[in-house]
Amino acid sequence: MLLEGDLKSFMRPAILDSLTMTENNLENRIELKPLKAIDAEHAFIWTGDAEVTKSLFWDHHPTQAATAEFLKSVAEKHPWFMAICLDGKPVGAVTLDQGQGRSEKRAELGYVLARKYWGQGIASIAAKKAIIKGFAELPIVRIEAFVDPDNRASVRVLEKAGMKKEAYLEKYLIHRGQVRDRLIYAVTKDVF
């Protein structure tokens, strides 16, 4: 006969295995692919949502045609601009912007995800895949990301992706007309 404590200890490994299998399954369903103008219909789900773009440095797109133009003129010409695909369908995007000159050995990570997919671990998995892929494809040794301290969800994304907080930058930049603080997160190639 199992006592209540024994039952909990008996069930715990099964629950942990189930969670690990679910996370691994999600990881296998997410891939990064170049984002193209033909993806405008899917991309407009996040580019056209003012709630999604409020933390970004560009405004939401008023039309799907505006998204198609953005993808053609920006995403397709960008050296590292990927769609976050879930089961083959674009649900967001991730970028790595490599520095120049003295900064050429580092890149800045950015990402956006359709609101429907927030809170499911997709952004963290995509960010981690971008870090791994970025270190493999680009001649860099450091990837960093800047995040608003009030954006707790984005902070969690970076931490779950394996990045470490390095500093709190007070009154660091102007965002949508307001002077804002930023946190800087980073990871170096030797850690991954």
MDTraj code that builds the backbone (N, CA, C; nanometers):
import mdtraj as md
import numpy as np

residues = "MET LEU LEU GLU GLY ASP LEU LYS SER PHE MET ARG PRO ALA ILE LEU ASP SER LEU THR MET THR GLU ASN ASN LEU GLU ASN ARG ILE GLU LEU LYS PRO LEU LYS ALA ILE ASP ALA GLU HIS ALA PHE ILE TRP THR GLY ASP ALA GLU VAL THR LYS SER LEU PHE TRP ASP HIS HIS PRO THR GLN ALA ALA THR ALA GLU PHE LEU LYS SER VAL ALA GLU LYS HIS PRO TRP PHE MET ALA ILE CYS LEU ASP GLY LYS PRO VAL GLY ALA VAL THR LEU ASP GLN GLY GLN GLY ARG SER GLU LYS ARG ALA GLU LEU GLY TYR VAL LEU ALA ARG LYS TYR TRP GLY GLN GLY ILE ALA SER ILE ALA ALA LYS LYS ALA ILE ILE LYS GLY PHE ALA GLU LEU PRO ILE VAL ARG ILE GLU ALA PHE VAL ASP PRO ASP ASN ARG ALA SER VAL ARG VAL LEU GLU LYS ALA GLY MET LYS LYS GLU ALA TYR LEU GLU LYS TYR LEU ILE HIS ARG GLY GLN VAL ARG ASP ARG LEU ILE TYR ALA VAL THR LYS ASP VAL PHE".split()
xyz = np.array([
    [0.0839, -0.1177, 0.0000],
    [0.0000, 0.0000, 0.0000],
    [0.0889, 0.1246, 0.0000],
    [0.0630, 0.2187, -0.0946],
    [0.1408, 0.3416, -0.1035],
    [0.0805, 0.4482, -0.0132],
    [0.1649, 0.5133, 0.0626],
    [0.1213, 0.6284, 0.1406],
    [0.1184, 0.7499, 0.0488],
    [0.0507, 0.8590, 0.0910],
    [0.0375, 0.9778, 0.0067],
    [0.1743, 1.0297, -0.0372],
    [0.2707, 1.0374, 0.0522],
    [0.4055, 1.0837, 0.0187],
    [0.4722, 0.9922, -0.0828],
    [0.4506, 0.8592, -0.0661],
    [0.5085, 0.7643, -0.1609],
    [0.4472, 0.7815, -0.2994],
    [0.3181, 0.8077, -0.3053],
    [0.2496, 0.8258, -0.4324],
    [0.3061, 0.9470, -0.5062],
    [0.3265, 1.0581, -0.4316],
    [0.3827, 1.1785, -0.4941],
    [0.5219, 1.1512, -0.5476],
    [0.6046, 1.0820, -0.4699],
    [0.7405, 1.0545, -0.5177],
    [0.7377, 0.9536, -0.6329],
    [0.6380, 0.8661, -0.6335],
    [0.6234, 0.7693, -0.7415],
    [0.5815, 0.8394, -0.8715],
    [0.4913, 0.9391, -0.8598],
    [0.4388, 1.0079, -0.9782],
    [0.5338, 1.1136, -1.0324],
    [0.6112, 1.1738, -0.9475],
    [0.6954, 1.2868, -0.9892],
    [0.7832, 1.2546, -1.1107],
    [0.8590, 1.1433, -1.1145],
    [0.9402, 1.1166, -1.2337],
    [0.8561, 1.1051, -1.3611],
    [0.7389, 1.0463, -1.3519],
    [0.6528, 1.0336, -1.4693],
    [0.6076, 1.1707, -1.5188],
    [0.5743, 1.2591, -1.4260],
    [0.5337, 1.3948, -1.4637],
    [0.6502, 1.4685, -1.5267],
    [0.7692, 1.4563, -1.4664],
    [0.8869, 1.5223, -1.5217],
    [0.9191, 1.4694, -1.6615],
    [0.9089, 1.3377, -1.6810],
    [0.9323, 1.2790, -1.8129],
    [0.8321, 1.3328, -1.9138],
    [0.7072, 1.3470, -1.8724],
    [0.6028, 1.3983, -1.9600],
    [0.6327, 1.5418, -2.0019],
    [0.6749, 1.6250, -1.9052],
    [0.7082, 1.7639, -1.9361],
    [0.8280, 1.7708, -2.0302],
    [0.9288, 1.6890, -2.0063],
    [1.0467, 1.6863, -2.0923],
    [1.0084, 1.6426, -2.2327],
    [0.9230, 1.5412, -2.2450],
    [0.8793, 1.4953, -2.3771],
    [0.8012, 1.6048, -2.4485],
    [0.7166, 1.6779, -2.3762],
    [0.6387, 1.7861, -2.4369],
    [0.7314, 1.8955, -2.4861],
    [0.8309, 1.9348, -2.4042],
    [0.9253, 2.0386, -2.4431],
    [1.0075, 1.9942, -2.5638],
    [1.0552, 1.8691, -2.5634],
    [1.1322, 1.8173, -2.6769],
    [1.0461, 1.8132, -2.8017],
    [0.9194, 1.7746, -2.7877],
    [0.8293, 1.7710, -2.9017],
    [0.8126, 1.9108, -2.9599],
    [0.7941, 2.0115, -2.8750],
    [0.7811, 2.1489, -2.9215],
    [0.9098, 2.1929, -2.9909],
    [1.0221, 2.1602, -2.9331],
    [1.1512, 2.1965, -2.9930],
    [1.1643, 2.1378, -3.1336],
    [1.1182, 2.0164, -3.1525],
    [1.1253, 1.9527, -3.2849],
    [1.0288, 2.0165, -3.3846],
    [0.9251, 2.0825, -3.3363],
    [0.8247, 2.1440, -3.4238],
    [0.8636, 2.2863, -3.4674],
    [0.9687, 2.3405, -3.4063],
    [1.0115, 2.4772, -3.4361],
    [1.1380, 2.4734, -3.5204],
    [1.1359, 2.5498, -3.6300],
    [1.2565, 2.5641, -3.7125],
    [1.2688, 2.7082, -3.7579],
    [1.3887, 2.7463, -3.7938],
    [1.4164, 2.8806, -3.8435],
    [1.4455, 2.8716, -3.9924],
    [1.3748, 2.9557, -4.0705],
    [1.3919, 2.9590, -4.2155],
    [1.3961, 3.1044, -4.2603],
    [1.4613, 3.1334, -4.3724],
    [1.4598, 3.2715, -4.4222],
    [1.3159, 3.3198, -4.4420],
    [1.2904, 3.4435, -4.4020],
    [1.1578, 3.5043, -4.4142],
    [1.1507, 3.5785, -4.5473],
    [1.0495, 3.5472, -4.6261],
    [1.0354, 3.6016, -4.7621],
    [0.9036, 3.6766, -4.7768],
    [0.8951, 3.7573, -4.8824],
    [0.7730, 3.8342, -4.9109],
    [0.6522, 3.7432, -4.9284],
    [0.6732, 3.6220, -4.9761],
    [0.5602, 3.5296, -4.9940],
    [0.4991, 3.4871, -4.8597],
    [0.5688, 3.5168, -4.7488],
    [0.5187, 3.4849, -4.6152],
    [0.4344, 3.5982, -4.5561],
    [0.4030, 3.7001, -4.6365],
    [0.3342, 3.8201, -4.5857],
    [0.2020, 3.7885, -4.5175],
    [0.1258, 3.6946, -4.5700],
    [-0.0037, 3.6621, -4.5101],
    [0.0131, 3.6151, -4.3655],
    [0.1105, 3.5267, -4.3432],
    [0.1365, 3.4780, -4.2075],
    [0.1994, 3.5879, -4.1221],
    [0.2953, 3.6598, -4.1789],
    [0.3681, 3.7623, -4.1038],
    [0.2775, 3.8766, -4.0592],
    [0.1752, 3.9070, -4.1383],
    [0.0853, 4.0171, -4.1031],
    [0.0138, 3.9920, -3.9713],
    [0.0050, 3.8678, -3.9288],
    [-0.0570, 3.8346, -3.7998],
    [0.0196, 3.9027, -3.6860],
    [0.1516, 3.9126, -3.6970],
    [0.2266, 3.9828, -3.5928],
    [0.2664, 4.1242, -3.6343],
    [0.2960, 4.1479, -3.7606],
    [0.3360, 4.2831, -3.8005],
    [0.2190, 4.3805, -3.7957],
    [0.0965, 4.3298, -3.8083],
    [-0.0217, 4.4146, -3.8065],
    [-0.0847, 4.4315, -3.6697],
    [-0.0229, 4.3763, -3.5672],
    [-0.0783, 4.3790, -3.4313],
    [-0.0032, 4.4820, -3.3463],
    [-0.0694, 4.5924, -3.3129],
    [-0.0066, 4.7001, -3.2352],
    [0.0388, 4.6530, -3.0973],
    [-0.0291, 4.5558, -3.0393],
    [0.0113, 4.5027, -2.9087],
    [0.1446, 4.4283, -2.9202],
    [0.1638, 4.3572, -3.0294],
    [0.2883, 4.2832, -3.0510],
    [0.4047, 4.3791, -3.0751],
    [0.3824, 4.4837, -3.1537],
    [0.4923, 4.5725, -3.1938],
    [0.5206, 4.6853, -3.0941],
    [0.4442, 4.6961, -2.9876],
    [0.4630, 4.8086, -2.8959],
    [0.6021, 4.8117, -2.8312],
    [0.6682, 4.6978, -2.8170],
    [0.8026, 4.6942, -2.7585],
    [0.9118, 4.7037, -2.8644],
    [0.8731, 4.7066, -2.9902],
    [0.9697, 4.7097, -3.1003],
    [0.9967, 4.8536, -3.1433],
    [1.0907, 4.8714, -3.2340],
    [1.1275, 5.0051, -3.2801],
    [1.0609, 5.0410, -3.4119],
    [0.9616, 4.9657, -3.4521],
    [0.8833, 4.9983, -3.5716],
    [0.7362, 4.9805, -3.5379],
    [0.6544, 5.0599, -3.6062],
    [0.5103, 5.0552, -3.5835],
    [0.4471, 4.9364, -3.6551],
    [0.3307, 4.8969, -3.6075],
    [0.2592, 4.7869, -3.6727],
    [0.2240, 4.8289, -3.8162],
    [0.2107, 4.7321, -3.9029],
    [0.1788, 4.7578, -4.0431],
    [0.0279, 4.7693, -4.0606],
    [-0.0181, 4.8690, -4.1361],
    [-0.1623, 4.8865, -4.1537],
    [-0.2254, 4.7858, -4.2490],
    [-0.1443, 4.7278, -4.3389],
    [-0.1980, 4.6343, -4.4385],
    [-0.1018, 4.5191, -4.4620],
    [-0.1554, 4.4130, -4.5187],
    [-0.0716, 4.2989, -4.5560],
    [0.0270, 4.3395, -4.6663],
    [-0.0143, 4.4314, -4.7528],
    [0.0744, 4.4804, -4.8591],
    [0.1960, 4.5513, -4.7988],
    [0.1761, 4.6252, -4.6904],
    [0.2877, 4.6912, -4.6225],
    [0.3848, 4.5874, -4.5655],
    [0.3298, 4.4798, -4.5137],
    [0.4144, 4.3711, -4.4634],
    [0.4924, 4.3073, -4.5769],
    [0.4281, 4.2822, -4.6899],
    [0.4965, 4.2232, -4.8054],
    [0.6108, 4.3128, -4.8514],
    [0.5889, 4.4437, -4.8533],
    [0.6943, 4.5384, -4.8941],
    [0.8093, 4.5371, -4.7940],
    [0.7756, 4.5326, -4.6643],
    [0.8779, 4.5250, -4.5598],
    [0.9619, 4.3978, -4.5756],
    [0.8954, 4.2868, -4.5990],
    [0.9678, 4.1604, -4.6136],
    [1.0591, 4.1644, -4.7364],
    [1.0095, 4.2231, -4.8448],
    [1.0887, 4.2312, -4.9676],
    [1.2071, 4.3272, -4.9525],
    [1.1834, 4.4438, -4.8944],
    [1.2879, 4.5465, -4.8882],
    [1.3814, 4.5334, -4.7681],
    [1.3350, 4.4690, -4.6612],
    [1.4183, 4.4576, -4.5405],
    [1.4587, 4.3126, -4.5129],
    [1.3600, 4.2262, -4.4900],
    [1.3905, 4.0885, -4.4479],
    [1.4718, 4.0112, -4.5514],
    [1.4323, 4.0207, -4.6774],
    [1.5022, 3.9444, -4.7813],
    [1.6441, 3.9953, -4.8052],
    [1.6709, 4.1211, -4.7735],
    [1.8039, 4.1787, -4.7943],
    [1.8929, 4.1692, -4.6707],
    [1.8320, 4.1366, -4.5590],
    [1.9042, 4.1277, -4.4317],
    [1.9890, 3.9998, -4.4325],
    [2.1117, 4.0072, -4.3847],
    [2.1964, 3.8869, -4.3853],
    [2.1520, 3.7750, -4.2907],
    [2.0718, 3.8087, -4.1871],
    [2.0301, 3.7036, -4.0933],
    [1.8941, 3.7397, -4.0338],
    [1.7886, 3.7165, -4.1115],
    [1.6501, 3.7484, -4.0727],
    [1.5690, 3.6227, -4.0992],
    [1.5284, 3.5539, -3.9947],
    [1.4646, 3.4234, -4.0085],
    [1.3198, 3.4241, -3.9584],
    [1.2387, 3.3439, -4.0243],
    [1.1039, 3.3176, -3.9748],
    [1.1138, 3.2136, -3.8645],
    [1.0364, 3.2319, -3.7593],
    [1.0181, 3.1283, -3.6580],
    [0.8992, 3.0475, -3.7077],
    [0.9251, 2.9250, -3.7479],
    [0.8183, 2.8409, -3.8035],
    [0.7770, 2.7352, -3.7021],
    [0.6480, 2.7234, -3.6812],
    [0.5898, 2.6188, -3.5971],
    [0.5123, 2.5281, -3.6905],
    [0.5529, 2.4032, -3.6972],
    [0.4918, 2.3067, -3.7893],
    [0.4938, 2.3597, -3.9332],
    [0.6027, 2.4278, -3.9694],
    [0.6221, 2.4765, -4.1056],
    [0.5581, 2.6111, -4.1359],
    [0.4808, 2.6677, -4.0422],
    [0.4103, 2.7943, -4.0651],
    [0.4796, 2.9075, -3.9885],
    [0.5126, 3.0195, -4.0565],
    [0.5756, 3.1318, -3.9860],
    [0.4828, 3.1904, -3.8789],
    [0.5337, 3.1995, -3.7547],
    [0.4562, 3.2556, -3.6439],
    [0.5301, 3.3719, -3.5778],
    [0.6473, 3.4039, -3.6297],
    [0.7284, 3.5116, -3.5744],
    [0.8568, 3.5233, -3.6535],
    [0.9473, 3.6037, -3.6022],
    [1.0758, 3.6232, -3.6698],
    [1.1853, 3.6441, -3.5668],
    [1.3068, 3.6134, -3.6077],
    [1.4236, 3.6337, -3.5224],
    [1.5359, 3.6885, -3.6106],
    [1.6110, 3.7852, -3.5565],
    [1.7215, 3.8441, -3.6318],
    [1.8485, 3.8428, -3.5497],
    [1.9585, 3.8411, -3.6211],
    [2.0896, 3.8651, -3.5626],
    [2.1535, 3.9756, -3.6460],
    [2.1840, 4.0866, -3.5815],
    [2.2489, 4.1987, -3.6488],
    [2.3945, 4.2025, -3.6067],
    [2.4819, 4.1619, -3.6990],
    [2.6248, 4.1599, -3.6706],
    [2.6789, 4.3026, -3.6733],
    [2.7639, 4.3333, -3.5751],
    [2.8256, 4.4650, -3.5683],
    [2.9299, 4.4826, -3.6776],
    [2.9826, 4.6019, -3.6842],
    [3.0860, 4.6340, -3.7823],
    [3.2064, 4.6937, -3.7115],
    [3.3199, 4.6936, -3.7799],
    [3.4411, 4.7519, -3.7228],
    [3.4791, 4.6836, -3.5932],
    [3.4944, 4.7643, -3.4890],
    [3.5324, 4.7094, -3.3581],
    [3.4277, 4.6168, -3.2997],
    [3.3064, 4.6233, -3.3505],
    [3.1964, 4.5408, -3.2994],
    [3.1667, 4.4203, -3.3876],
    [3.2522, 4.3903, -3.4838],
    [3.2210, 4.2850, -3.5817],
    [3.2155, 4.1438, -3.5239],
    [3.2661, 4.1247, -3.4058],
    [3.2653, 3.9912, -3.3453],
    [3.1453, 3.9676, -3.2543],
    [3.0476, 4.0599, -3.2601],
    [2.9265, 4.0406, -3.1812],
    [2.8041, 4.0685, -3.2684],
    [2.6901, 4.0152, -3.2235],
    [2.5635, 4.0370, -3.2937],
    [2.4557, 4.0623, -3.1903],
    [2.3565, 4.1403, -3.2321],
    [2.2423, 4.1684, -3.1447],
    [2.1237, 4.0824, -3.1875],
    [2.0651, 4.0139, -3.0911],
    [1.9500, 3.9279, -3.1124],
    [1.8216, 4.0079, -3.0965],
    [1.7279, 3.9876, -3.1903],
    [1.5955, 4.0461, -3.1799],
    [1.4926, 3.9415, -3.2204],
    [1.3710, 3.9531, -3.1689],
    [1.2681, 3.8546, -3.2034],
    [1.1306, 3.9150, -3.1843],
    [1.0366, 3.8550, -3.2543],
    [0.8963, 3.8940, -3.2438],
    [0.8136, 3.7671, -3.2652],
    [0.7019, 3.7566, -3.1957],
    [0.6177, 3.6382, -3.2043],
    [0.4708, 3.6801, -3.2031],
    [0.3917, 3.6186, -3.2880],
    [0.2478, 3.6462, -3.2913],
    [0.1886, 3.6237, -3.1521],
    [0.0987, 3.7121, -3.1125],
    [0.0422, 3.7098, -2.9773],
    [-0.0220, 3.5755, -2.9417],
    [-0.0837, 3.5123, -3.0388],
    [-0.1500, 3.3826, -3.0174],
    [-0.0540, 3.2779, -2.9595],
    [0.0769, 3.2965, -2.9825],
    [0.1762, 3.1971, -2.9420],
    [0.2569, 3.2387, -2.8195],
    [0.2237, 3.3514, -2.7583],
    [0.2949, 3.3957, -2.6387],
    [0.2741, 3.2964, -2.5250],
    [0.3755, 3.2846, -2.4399],
    [0.3656, 3.2059, -2.3176],
    [0.3712, 3.0554, -2.3361],
    [0.4114, 3.0092, -2.4547],
    [0.4164, 2.8651, -2.4820],
    [0.5590, 2.8111, -2.4919],
    [0.6591, 2.8961, -2.4724],
    [0.7980, 2.8523, -2.4812],
    [0.8556, 2.8597, -2.6218],
    [0.7781, 2.9028, -2.7178],
    [0.8229, 2.9069, -2.8575],
    [0.9344, 3.0086, -2.8764],
    [0.9186, 3.1285, -2.8197],
    [1.0205, 3.2324, -2.8366],
    [1.1535, 3.1901, -2.7750],
    [1.1501, 3.1256, -2.6590],
    [1.2739, 3.0804, -2.5940],
    [1.3461, 2.9766, -2.6784],
    [1.2703, 2.8820, -2.7318],
    [1.3309, 2.7786, -2.8162],
    [1.3869, 2.8417, -2.9428],
    [1.3122, 2.9331, -3.0033],
    [1.3595, 2.9993, -3.1255],
    [1.4850, 3.0821, -3.0976],
    [1.4870, 3.1528, -2.9852],
    [1.6046, 3.2334, -2.9504],
    [1.7264, 3.1434, -2.9294],
    [1.7073, 3.0318, -2.8625],
    [1.8194, 2.9391, -2.8402],
    [1.8683, 2.8815, -2.9726],
    [1.7767, 2.8466, -3.0611],
    [1.8161, 2.7955, -3.1929],
    [1.8898, 2.9031, -3.2720],
    [1.8451, 3.0282, -3.2595],
    [1.9125, 3.1386, -3.3289],
    [2.0542, 3.1572, -3.2764],
    [2.0717, 3.1449, -3.1463],
    [2.2049, 3.1575, -3.0869],
    [2.2971, 3.0486, -3.1400],
    [2.2500, 2.9249, -3.1376],
    [2.3307, 2.8125, -3.1860],
    [2.3634, 2.8303, -3.3343],
    [2.2628, 2.8602, -3.4131],
    [2.2794, 2.8781, -3.5579],
    [2.3672, 3.0000, -3.5874],
    [2.3478, 3.1067, -3.5128],
    [2.4277, 3.2274, -3.5331],
    [2.5747, 3.2033, -3.5065],
    [2.6066, 3.1345, -3.3988],
    [2.7469, 3.1038, -3.3702],
    [2.8066, 3.0123, -3.4769],
    [2.7264, 2.9252, -3.5347],
    [2.7751, 2.8337, -3.6389],
    [2.7940, 2.9048, -3.7734],
    [2.7093, 3.0040, -3.8033],
    [2.7090, 3.0648, -3.9361],
    [2.7818, 3.1983, -3.9464],
    [2.7919, 3.2697, -3.8362],
    [2.8525, 3.4030, -3.8398],
    [2.9881, 3.4022, -3.7691],
    [3.0819, 3.4863, -3.8133],
    [3.2141, 3.4924, -3.7491],
    [3.2098, 3.5807, -3.6237],
    [3.1287, 3.5390, -3.5267],
    [3.1091, 3.6162, -3.4037],
    [3.1449, 3.5312, -3.2818],
    [3.1698, 3.5994, -3.1705],
    [3.2002, 3.5294, -3.0458],
    [3.1050, 3.5688, -2.9337],
    [3.0137, 3.6626, -2.9639],
    [2.9219, 3.7124, -2.8606],
    [2.7882, 3.7483, -2.9247],
    [2.6800, 3.7127, -2.8560],
    [2.5450, 3.7547, -2.8954],
    [2.4840, 3.8235, -2.7752],
    [2.4262, 3.9420, -2.8008],
    [2.3664, 4.0182, -2.6926],
    [2.2250, 4.0601, -2.7299],
    [2.1487, 4.0952, -2.6286],
    [2.0114, 4.1406, -2.6496],
    [1.9806, 4.2480, -2.5467],
    [1.9059, 4.3491, -2.5898],
    [1.8628, 4.4570, -2.5021],
    [1.7126, 4.4429, -2.4813],
    [1.6690, 4.4584, -2.3569],
    [1.5272, 4.4379, -2.3261],
    [1.4818, 4.5415, -2.2237],
    [1.3583, 4.5852, -2.2379],
    [1.2981, 4.6769, -2.1415],
    [1.2790, 4.6002, -2.0106],
    [1.3248, 4.6541, -1.8975],
    [1.3091, 4.5838, -1.7693],
    [1.1644, 4.5525, -1.7344],
    [1.0707, 4.6308, -1.7879],
    [0.9285, 4.6055, -1.7604],
    [0.8714, 4.4908, -1.8436],
    [0.9437, 4.4468, -1.9441],
    [0.8962, 4.3392, -2.0310],
    [0.9420, 4.2046, -1.9731],
    [0.8749, 4.1629, -1.8684],
    [0.9146, 4.0413, -1.7952],
    [0.9107, 3.9166, -1.8834],
    [0.8154, 3.9107, -1.9746],
    [0.8072, 3.7935, -2.0624],
    [0.9318, 3.7829, -2.1495],
    [0.9784, 3.8945, -2.2018],
    [1.0974, 3.8925, -2.2859],
    [1.2230, 3.8614, -2.2039],
    [1.2273, 3.9100, -2.0814],
    [1.3384, 3.8762, -1.9919],
    [1.3434, 3.7241, -1.9728],
    [1.2276, 3.6625, -1.9507],
    [1.2229, 3.5164, -1.9327],
    [1.2680, 3.4436, -2.0589],
    [1.2301, 3.4958, -2.1758],
    [1.2728, 3.4351, -2.3025],
    [1.4248, 3.4290, -2.3078],
    [1.4894, 3.5407, -2.2790],
    [1.6358, 3.5470, -2.2868],
    [1.7013, 3.4544, -2.1841],
    [1.6483, 3.4513, -2.0636],
    [1.7051, 3.3653, -1.9598],
    [1.6883, 3.2185, -1.9956],
    [1.5698, 3.1805, -2.0449],
    [1.5467, 3.0409, -2.0837],
    [1.6309, 3.0011, -2.2047],
    [1.6684, 3.0989, -2.2868],
    [1.7520, 3.0707, -2.4036],
    [1.8994, 3.0557, -2.3650],
    [1.9317, 3.0810, -2.2389],
    [2.0686, 3.0617, -2.1920],
    [2.1512, 3.1886, -2.1823],
    [2.0875, 3.3042, -2.1986],
    [2.1606, 3.4303, -2.1889],
    [2.1635, 3.4776, -2.0431],
    [2.2672, 3.5523, -2.0095],
    [2.2851, 3.6025, -1.8721],
    [2.2759, 3.7540, -1.8699],
    [2.2118, 3.8063, -1.7653],
    [2.2027, 3.9515, -1.7492],
    [2.3399, 4.0056, -1.7126],
    [2.3827, 4.1086, -1.7866],
    [2.5122, 4.1700, -1.7592],
    [2.5004, 4.3064, -1.6919],
    [2.3960, 4.3820, -1.7265],
    [2.3879, 4.5169, -1.6705],
    [2.2467, 4.5732, -1.6817],
    [2.2223, 4.6703, -1.5947],
    [2.1000, 4.7513, -1.5992],
    [2.1444, 4.8878, -1.6486],
    [2.0950, 4.9287, -1.7642],
    [2.1372, 5.0533, -1.8267],
    [2.0285, 5.1594, -1.8056],
    [2.0553, 5.2528, -1.7157],
    [1.9562, 5.3562, -1.6833],
    [1.9494, 5.4624, -1.7918],
    [1.8252, 5.5021, -1.8239],
    [1.8004, 5.6079, -1.9211],
    [1.8865, 5.5876, -2.0465],
    [1.8782, 5.4688, -2.1015],
    [1.9676, 5.4255, -2.2086],
    [1.9274, 5.4742, -2.3468],
    [1.7957, 5.4833, -2.3732],
    [1.7530, 5.5222, -2.5074],
    [1.6140, 5.5821, -2.5057],
    [1.5775, 5.6382, -2.6196],
    [1.4428, 5.6926, -2.6354],
    [1.3606, 5.5896, -2.7120],
    [1.2487, 5.5513, -2.6535],
    [1.1594, 5.4562, -2.7189],
    [1.0185, 5.5142, -2.7177],
    [0.9655, 5.5355, -2.8358],
    [0.8325, 5.5921, -2.8526],
    [0.8151, 5.7219, -2.7727],
    [0.9189, 5.8055, -2.7810],
    [0.9138, 5.9380, -2.7221],
    [0.9483, 5.9457, -2.5746],
    [0.9815, 5.8333, -2.5119],
    [1.0154, 5.8327, -2.3694],
    [1.1571, 5.7804, -2.3493],
    [1.2285, 5.8407, -2.2540],
    [1.3610, 5.7904, -2.2175],
    [1.3385, 5.6635, -2.1351],
    [1.3988, 5.5538, -2.1790],
    [1.3733, 5.4232, -2.1166],
    [1.5040, 5.3566, -2.0722],
    [1.4928, 5.2746, -1.9697],
    [1.6026, 5.1896, -1.9242],
    [1.6077, 5.0649, -2.0107],
    [1.7191, 4.9952, -2.0052],
    [1.7342, 4.8666, -2.0730],
    [1.8182, 4.7740, -1.9861],
    [1.7914, 4.6452, -2.0014],
    [1.8778, 4.5402, -1.9485],
    [1.9560, 4.4866, -2.0663],
    [2.0814, 4.4520, -2.0438],
    [2.1579, 4.3866, -2.1493],
    [2.1852, 4.2431, -2.1055],
    [2.1480, 4.1514, -2.1937],
    [2.1739, 4.0084, -2.1757],
    [2.2727, 3.9658, -2.2821],
    [2.3561, 3.8677, -2.2514],
    [2.4542, 3.8224, -2.3495],
    [2.4932, 3.6773, -2.3242],
    [2.5528, 3.6199, -2.4266],
    [2.6120, 3.4867, -2.4188],
    [2.7306, 3.4855, -2.5134],
    [2.8336, 3.4119, -2.4750],
    [2.9521, 3.4031, -2.5597],
    [2.9624, 3.2625, -2.6195],
    [3.0328, 3.2560, -2.7293],
    [3.0424, 3.1304, -2.8047],
    [3.0986, 3.0167, -2.7213],
    [3.1946, 3.0448, -2.6342],
    [3.2558, 2.9392, -2.5545],
    [3.1572, 2.8764, -2.4549],
    [3.0469, 2.9457, -2.4246],
    [2.9453, 2.8918, -2.3338],
    [2.8552, 2.7944, -2.4082],
    [2.8269, 2.8217, -2.5338],
    [2.7424, 2.7352, -2.6144],
    [2.8315, 2.6378, -2.6850],
])
top = md.Topology()
chain = top.add_chain()
for i, resn in enumerate(residues, 1):
    res = top.add_residue(resn, chain, resSeq=i)
    for name in ("N", "CA", "C"):
        top.add_atom(name, md.element.get_by_symbol(name[0]), res)
traj = md.Trajectory(xyz[None], top)
